[in-house]
Amino acid sequence: MSEVYNNKYFVTGGGTGGHIYPALAVADELTKDGAKVYYVGNKRNMEYELASKKGYKFLHVSIKGMPRGLNPKFFWWGVKLVKAILYSIKYIKKYKPNAVFATGGYVSAPMIFACKITKTPYMMHDCDAMPGLVTRKLCRRAKYVTLAFEKAKKFIPNRRAIVTGNPIREDFKIITKEKARAEFNLDNNKLTLAVMGGSQGAKSINNTVVELIKEFSQELNLQIIFQTGKKNYEGVIEYLKQIYPAFEQDSNLIVRPYFDNMVSVLKASDIVISRAGSLSLSEICASNVAPILIPYPYAAANHQRINAKSLLEAGACIYIEDAELDPNRLRNTLVELINNPIKINYLKQNSTYLAKPDAVEKIAELVMNIGRR
């Protein structure tokens, strides 16, 4: 990509990693040629820490998710939304961005309204098979809407909807399986399992895996990288001490509340047990692993089930409902998979086929195109 060095862009989206990490991936791509990028979000959310850590100037808008029902909370939310829109207009007038890139969710809504009012070009990205409310309602005047799933197009009232896949970090193209395993001192010749339920963890997955972890490690000789989630870590450790007192001396086992280097976790693995957030699925598909997906049953608009079933239809995962998850079901599923290397390779190949490693370049190019003056 080549572009004028004094271009400026806003990226906005927050609240969850599924909104933040794609925005940051695009921001990183835009800055490669010297453009200035500002991150618009809520400083009380995780986007503030992540964007600030990368050195982006952060522009705060105070907005939360819309309350349900017509009540006093809804009225005060409306007042705050108007205030956030006015702040967003002020930011546009002060910094004069060439274009705005929004990844959906309530955090991006004030800036999108501000773009409409000031006639600033904007485009949107939605990471789910069922696009979120903000994307569906505010995308009509977007210059482009980029999507992670083909089936999402039918919900988007914009003719310039393009399936690009989710923008993911460049490290997924760079880090090899050997390098990732070396980072964790893992044996290159052993089958490796990653267990992750997102940054906050997944209690049902954690509880089931804890009951099986000694068997997986000692009898199946699996190397296990287990992300418990920050909220659940202490409970998992206490439970492990009760049922597997020697777990801390087990060289096959790595248990942490959270991994900053999730790229290395996935790249080091052969099989992953995971929830089905869209960004997680994009990263899984970019990592050459066989996924066992257990979607979170209470995700907004049933997003995770729809996401996971998209992979299931493509022969790219094993699907288990959260309500059906128990030690016997998980043990049988994993043993059957381990004993069938052809199926492991089949799932790896099909999930890798769904990966779109050039998504971030395509999206950044579109952002620059709409911002040309």
Secondary structure, DSSP 4 states (H G I P E B T S, - for coil): ----TT-EEEEE--SSHHHHHHHHHHHHHHHTTT-EEEEEE-TTSHHHHHHHHTT-EEEE----PPPSSSSHHHHHHHHHHHHHHHHHHHHHHHH--SEEEE--SGGGHHHHHHHHHHT--EEEEE-SSS--HHHHHH-TT-S-EEES-GGGGGG---TTEEE------THHHH--HHHHHHHTT--TTS-EEEEE--TT--HHHHHHHHHHHHIIIIIS--EEEEE--TTTHHHHHHHHHHH-TTGGG-TTEEEES--S-HHHHHHT-SEEEE---HHHHHHHHTTT-EEEE---TTSGGGHHHHHHHHHHHTT--EE--GGG--HHHHHHHHHHHHT-HHHHHHHHHHHHHH--TTHHHHHHHHHHHHH--
